[in-house]
Amino acid sequence: MNRNPECGATKFHNSDLKLKGFKVHEITGPSYPPLFYGRRDFYKIVLATGDMKICYGDQTIEINDTFLFFGNPHIPYSNEQRSPEQNGYACVFTEDFIGSRERKESLLNSPIFRFDGIPVIPVNSEQATFIEALYQRMLSVYSGDYDRKDEMLRGCIDLIIHEALRIQPQNGLKQKTAATRITHLFMELLEKQFPIETAVDPLRLRTAQDFAENLTVHVNYLNRSVKEVTGKPISVHIAERIAAEAKALLQHTNWSVADIAYSLGFEYPSYFNNYFKRVTSITPNSFRKNKGKV
């Protein structure tokens, strides 16, 4: 894992984060060098202003404004800051810091932290002022000696997340009917398989039947529920997610196409080549050669 400084991210020692589970700081001064693509071992929320390119999973996001960024330890990302100066705030925290199981599940399932969510949200001056006040409160609480500071810091994190959801509504799950509950379980099970970090431990669940057996429901019921809630059948969700992971591996690793194929559960590289071309209309080698610019 690369430990270079990053955009509004980590002016801390890793031991400090592991000990306390939380860190907050103000971003000022010259821009940091580019952050290399990879996973981190913490969540991150950044409020910043600048000209930047962020690669997040298989997404490439260009922004030149004030924005919120939500980094997830389960999703690899990088950033290239093109402004000479930087300003803003950042907080990083571990999953353990969040506290109870319910709070952790709420965070993990929040649309802004999901792979298919929107990790970068532009904010206007009024919204930025409100969020900046929350960061200033966190800085004050973090450096103080209040014996329940963790609860206040968690409260500020919650407010930032809710403000982001208010600014940028997501297509999240609605009320918890039987269909939405089973869809939620399917999406969670699908996402837990990623990111792929080694070809030695290939993808296990690749078909609707695989997921239905794991969730102990009939495949027709699972597929009908997922399509009712999301508008897409299970096969499309699986294909899109595997293709997104394949794109990320082709862009950001030096693995051979064969290794990528095996890591994604394909028995032969030729099967992967055909699959990737069917889903993306381009071969893996062509995609890599063009560095994803297709």
N, C-alpha and C positions, 0 to 999 in steps of 0.2 A: 504493500500500500504506500502510495506516494505521500510524503509529509510536507511538501512545499507549502508555504503560506498561500492562502486563497482569498478570493473576493469576500470581504466581510466575514471571514470565517473563523480562523483559529489562532488567535494570539494566546496560546495556552500550552502548558505541558500536558502530555497525555495522562500522566499520573495524576495531575490535578483534576482533570475531567473524570477519571475513573474513581477518584476518591469522593468527589462532591456530586458528580453526575450532572453538573450544570456549569455553564460559563456564559457571561454576557460582556460585551465590550463595544465601544464606539469605534467606528471606522474613520480614520483620517489619514492624510498624507499621500505620498506617492502610491501609485497603483502597484499591486503585487504582481509577480511573474505569473504566467498562465498556470492554471491548476491542471495537472494531467488527469486523464479519464480514469476513473476507478471508484470503488466503494469506500465509504468512510464507516466508522463504527459509532456514529452518533447522528441524531437528527439535527437539522440546522434551519433556522429561520432568519432571513436577512432582509432588512429594509435599506435600500441603497439607491443612489442616483448615478447614472453613468452610461457609457456606451459599451455594450458587452455582448459576447456570443456565449451561450450556454448550451452544452450538449448534455442531454438528460435522457438516459435510456437510448432509444433510437430517435429522439427528437432533437432538432437543432433550432434554438430560439435566439433571434436577434432582437435586442432592445436598446433604446437610447432614451431613457426617461427615468423617472422614479418608479420603483417596483418592489414587490415582495417576492422573495424566492424561498421555496420550501424544499430542503434536501432530505432525502430518505436513505438510511443505511442499507436498505435492500435494493436500491437502484443506483447504478454507477453514473457519475456525472463529471463534467469538467467545465471550466469557464476560461474565457480569454477576455480580459478587461482592456478596452482600447482607449479609455480616457487616461490622461496623464495623472490626474488626481482622483481621489475617491473620498466619499463621505457617506455616512449612514450608521447603521447599528447591526449587530448580529448576536444571536444567542445560539448555543449548541447544548444539547442535552441527550442523555442516554435514555433507553427505554425504561430502565429501572427507576430513573428519576421520576417518571410519570406517576408511579404509585400503584394503585389498585389494578386488578385485572380488568375491571370495567373501563377504567380510564385508558388503559393500554389498548384495549380493543377499539375504543372510540377513536383514538389517535390513528391506529393502524388502518382503520376502515374509513377515515376521513377522505373525502374525494381529493383534497389537495395533496395528500401523500400517496395516493394510489398510482400505479404505473401508468394507467390510462387517464390520469387527471392532468390538470394544468399547473405545473410547478412555479410558473412565473406570472404574476398578476400586476399589471400597471395600476398605480394609484394616483389620484389627483392631490392637490395641495391640502385640501381639507382632510382627506383620508390619511395622508402622510403625517399631518400634524397630530392626529389622534393616535396613530401607531407610534410615532416618535415619543409621545408622552408616556406610553406604556413601557417603552425601552428605558426611558429616563427613570421611571418608577422601579424597573428591574435593577438598574445600576445602583440606585439608592438602597434598595432592599438587600441586594447581594453583598454590598460592602458594609451593611449594618450588622447589628448583633441581635436582632429580633429572633427569638427562639423558634418561631414558626414561619421563618422566611420561605421555606420550601413551598408551603401552601400558597403564599402570596405570589411566588414566582410561577407556580403552575397556573394560578388564576390569570396571570398576565398572558401566558402562552395561550390559554383557552380563549381569551378575548381577541388576541391577534388572529387566531384560526377562525373564530366566528366572524370577525370583521372581513377576513378574506373571502369566506363563503358568502357573506352578504354582498360584497363587491362583485364577485365572480361566481354566480350560482352554477353549480355542477349538476350533471345528470345522475344524481345519487339515487340510492334505493329509497322507496317511499315507505308507507306504513308496512309493518311486519306481518303481512299475510303469509299463509303457508308458501305461496309461490315466491314471495320476496325472500323469505327465510332460506329456502332451499337454493335460490339463486345466489344469495349472499354466501352461502357455504361453498357453492361451486366456484364463485369468483375468488374467494379466499384460498381454496385448495389449488386453483390454477396458478395464482400469483405466488404461492409459497414455494413453487418449484424454481423460481427465478430469483436473482440472476444465476446463470450457469458459470461456474468457476473452474471446472475441470472436466475433461472428456472421460475421465475414469468413472465418474458417477453420472451416467446419462439420464435423461428425462424418463420418468416412469409412467406418468399419466398422459396419454396422447390421443385418446379417443373418448367419445361420449360414453361408451360402455365402461371404460376404465374409471371414469369419474362416478358413474352411477353405482358401480360395484363398491367403490370406496365409500360412498355416501349411503349405501344400502337402500337404494330406491330403484324403481324400474326406469330404464333408460328413456322410455317414451314420456313418462311423467316429468323427469328431470329436463328433458329437451323442451317439452311444452311449457314448463314453468319459466325456464330461462328465456325463451323466445317471447313469452307474454310480458315479462318484466323489462327486458332489454331491447326487444325488437329484432334480435338476431339469434339464430340457433347456436347450439354448443359448438358445432364444427367450425363456425365462423370465428367465434371467440378464440378457440384453440389455434386455428390457422393464423389469425392476426397476432396472437401473442408469441407463437413460435417464430413467425416471420420477423417480428420486432426484435426478438432476442438474437436471431440470426444476423440481422442488420447491425446490431450493436457489436456482436462478435467480429463481423467482417470489417467494420470500421475501426474498432478500437483494440483489437488484439492481432498478434502475428500468427495465430493458429492457422493451420492449413484448412482448406475447405473440407477435407476428409475428417479432420479432428472435430470441426464444427458440426459436421453431419452426425458423427457418432455421439457427440455430447447432447445433441437434440433428439437422440433416440432412433435415428435412421440406420437401418442395417447396412446399407450401401450408400456411398457418396452420390451415385447416380440417382438414387431415389430422392435424396435431398436436393440435388440440382433441379430435377423435374418439379419437385414440390415448390421450391423457391421461385422458379420461373412462372409456375402457374399462379402463385399468389401475388407476385410483384411484377410480372411481365419482363423480368430481366434475370440473367444468370448470376449466381453468386460471384463469379470471377469478374464479370462486367460491373457489378455493383461495387465491388472492392476497388477495381481499377479507377472508377469514377468517384471514389471516396463518398459514395452515398448520394451524389448530386444527380439524381435521376427523378 
